[in-house]
Every structure is written in C-alpha cells, then in structure tokens.
Amino acid sequence: MPVKRAKAWLLLGIYRLLSLGLTPFWLVLLLVRLAQAKEDPRRLGERLGWPSRRRPAGPLLWFHAASVGELNSLLPLLRALDQVVGAPVLLVTTVTRTSAALAGRVLPPAAIHQYVPIDHWLALLPFRCYWRPCLGVLAEAELWPELVQAMPHLHLINARMSQRSYLRHRRFPVYAGWLLARVEVCLAQSQDDAERFRRLGARDVRALGSTKLDADPPPVNSVHLELVQQVFAGRSVLLLASSHASEERQWLEAWVENKLTQRPFGLLLAPRHPQRAQEVLAQARELGLSAALWSDLAGGGLAPNPDLLVADVIGEMGTWISAAAVVVMGGSFYSQGRALGGQNPLEPVALGRPVLCGPDMANFSDLLEPLVAAGCLQQCADVAATLAAALPQLVQPLPRGHGEGLRLRGPSQLLASLLLKRCNL
C-alpha cells in the first residue's frame, strides 16, 4: 500500500508540473473554444474556478455530468434527493454549453449549476475550497486527474467500461489504477462493466444498474408537434435522433439514392450537437434535398413540405419523437471504422415509438437485450438495412397514442438513500 500511494503521489506531482508548464496552452485552448462558440463568454470565469453563485449554508453534494446524456441520467437521482426533507445543497457541473442550457431548464429549483473548471489544480483547488463539498458523484466514467482529486469521497455512478475502453486502459495499468484509487464506490451499469472495473483495480464495485431507467419520458410540446405535422403535410416521418457528423452524410445519401423524396415520407434530423445544423443543411442541399431549419419554421418563415427538417434547438426531443413514425438512434453507425457507441434509446421507447439502431450500441449494451426481447428495439447491420426495416413503419405507421411504451425501473431512490447515509444526513 505505501508503494502504491508513493506511485500515486508521484504521478500526481508529474501531472501538476506538466499542467503548470502547459498553463498557457490551457488558456489558449479556452480562447479557441470561445472563438468557436463552444464556451459561454459570460461564464468563462467558471472554467477557471471562479464561482458565479453564492454557496448556500449546509452540506453540499457535487455532481459532475460532462454533457447532455450524462446530465439526463442524473436527473432522476437529483430529483429524488431534492424531495428529501432537509435536502443537501446540490451542485451540478457540466462541460458543454448544450448541457448548461438544459440544466437551466430541468434541474430542481434548489440545485446550482456551474461549468466545471479546466483540469488544472490552479482552477480546481480554489473551486473545491469555495464550494466545500462533502461528497462527489461522477456520472459514467469522466475521470480526469485533477477532477477526481478535487471530488471528496468520490462515487462513480452509472459506471460503464466497454471492452474497447478496458483494453485501452489495460495498456496503462499504473495510470488507470491511480485514477480508480480515488473512487471510493463504483456503481456499474452491468455485471460486465463491474468486472472490468475490478480488473483495473477499482474498489467496492457493485452492479447497480443505471439511473437512466428512472427518467421520465421527454416532454412533448403539443403546439410545436402540430407545426411539425403541418410542415410535413401529412407525410410519414423518419427521425434520425442525436446524430453525429460521421453518419449524417450516409443517411442523406441513402435517402436520395432510394428516391424517398418521391414517396410520402419526410426526414427529420436532430443532430447530437444542434450548433452543427447549418452544416447538415448545407450537405442536404448539395445532394439536391429541399431542407430547412426548425428555427425558421418556428419563426413562421418556412415554406411547407421540405424533404428534410433539421432540428437546431435543444429540449424538444420529445416533440421530434412524437412527430415520427419511426425513430433511428444516431451514434450507432460506423463511419470509416470509427465507433461512436450509440445514443440512449429509452426516450423513444418510453413514448411508444418503433426504434431502430445500427450495429454499434456498445455504450448501451446492457439495455439492448431487454429492449429487443420486449420488441421495442430492432438492431440492424448498417444504414441500408436500417432504412429497409424502417420502410414498413413509414408505409403503415402506428397510430398516435400507441401506448406509453416500456418503462424499466432503475436504482435512483436506492442510490439517493446511499448518498445521504454516506454524508450522515
């Protein structure tokens, strides 16, 4: 044990020396991200560890979710904690502007959102000293050296470790062991995930499942839903949900090659990062598709009946799903050998829509078997096979209001009790 501690402190010392030398790089990186509109100029100080909110009195739990998916997975747990009498202060940090915008709408009223500081001890040390958390919770596996040092009594929840990630970490066992040594409790999504974490040296590993299963179905804006239906003029709609750049071109080309613009179908594309909407729009028009942005439709400046509607706002996924005859999960199609791991299929399943996905759902492997067995999800080999499977749903779509879909149960209430006990609350 003393040898392991010595190695850990040595690695931390090396990392901090490197960070100190690379401080100008961190600052330049922030400025580049600011120029790319990836940082909020009004809240840039938060990324340097400067708080923008006053700390309330009382014990504080610090939750970190890197982006939208992780934040959504934390919501059932945060709401369970918020309902407790004498609940602790809930501090939630995220990285992306998209997740910050979502946090502003969906977090419990008493929760505080801040951008997480850059992974530099000069930013995270004052951040921790100001907020004084009694416990830290990381969603999934966002392990950065200074971040895990700053979060006390660290709990890793919804923890997942794909075989690909496991083999990558195995190449650097000392580094992986150093990071995982800071994790007091590792609550994995599945037994396979738990076993991989154990092999890498994590302590107190349990397979507890995912809090994503407790999430409410996404809200549906009935006014916007009617607008989407009007713009497609009664055509059956295929939704490509949470898509990535590497797969959108494949779908647009397949739509054109199969001459689906000549049939009573419409394509609704919701990019994983809505700020890329103009890029998608340009690609579609290059291929000869008539395409428009949702923001133009909402503003009343869109002619009806485009081939493609690009969703360029966040927080409307429930509306897009409800407008669709069939939903295809983005992130599940390989492009030039690149694996993305899929996106969460639970939202369309909960709303009762038919759901298709490509071959790569590694990030949600624990959900595949129960969803496929229940007939809620069909996995296909590639874009062509997925489109072929979608056509019957487009030709004869299920009626609106076709049930509420499958609802699975997750561990949010149990986990809330566990965290409160760990903080002696």
C-alpha positions, 0 to 999 in steps of 0.5 A: 500500500505505501508503494502504491500511494508513493506511485500515486503521489508521484504521478500526481506531482508529474501531472501538476508540473506538466499542467503548470508548464502547459498553463498557457496552452490551457488558456489558449485552448479556452480562447479557441473554444470561445472563438468557436462558440463552444464556451459561454463568454459570460461564464468563462470565469467558471472554467477557471474556478471562479464561482458565479453563485453564492454557496448556500449554508449546509452540506453540499453534494457535487455532481459532475455530468460532462454533457447532455446524456450524462446530465439526463441520467442524473436527473432522476437521482437529483430529483429524488434527493431534492424531495428529501426533507432537509435536502443537501445543497446540490451542485451540478457541473457540466462541460458543454454549453448544450448541457448548461442550457438544459440544466437551466431548464430541468434541474430542481429549483434548489440545485446550482449549476456551474461549468466545471473548471479546466483540469488544472489544480490552479482552477480546481483547488480554489473551486473545491475550497469555495464550494466545500463539498462533502461528497462527489458523484461522477456520472459514467466514467469522466475521470480526469486527474485533477477532477477526481482529486478535487471530488471528496469521497468520490462515487462513480455512478452509472459506471460503464467500461466497454471492452474497447475502453478496458483494453485501452486502459489495460495498456496503462495499468499504473495510470488507470489504477491511480485514477480508480484509487480515488473512487471510493464506490463504483456503481456499474451499469452491468455485471460486465462493466463491474468486472472490468472495473475490478480488473483495473483495480477499482474498489467496492464495485457493485452492479447497480444498474443505471439511473437512466431507467428512472427518467421520465419520458421527454416532454412533448410540446403539443403546439410545436408537434402540430407545426411539425405535422403541418410542415410535413403535410401529412407525410410519414416521418423518419427521425434520425435522433442525436446524430453525429457528423460521421453518419449524417452524410450516409443517411442523406445519401441513402435517402436520395439514392432510394428516391424517398423524396418521391414517396410520402415520407419526410426526414427529420434530423436532430443532430447530437450537437444542434450548433452543427445544423447549418452544416447538415443543411448545407450537405442536404442541399448539395445532394439536391434535398429541399431542407430547412431549419426548425428555427425558421419554421418556428419563426413562421418563415418556412415554406411547407413540405421540405424533404428534410427538417433539421432540428437546431434547438435543444429540449424538444426531443420529445416533440421530434419523437412524437412527430415520427413514425419511426425513430433511428438512434444516431451514434450507432453507425460506423463511419470509416471504422470509427465507433461512436457507441450509440445514443440512449434509446429509452426516450423513444421507447418510453413514448411508444415509438418503433426504434431502430439502431445500427450495429454499434450500441456498445455504450448501451449494451446492457439495455439492448437485450431487454429492449429487443426481447420486449420488441421495442428495439430492432438492431440492424447491420448498417444504414441500408438495412436500417432504412429497409426495416424502417420502410414498413413503419413509414408505409403503415405507421402506428397510430398516435397514442400507441401506448406509453411504451416500456418503462424499466425501473432503475436504482435512483431512490436506492442510490439517493438513500446511499448518498445521504447515509454516506454524508450522515444526513 
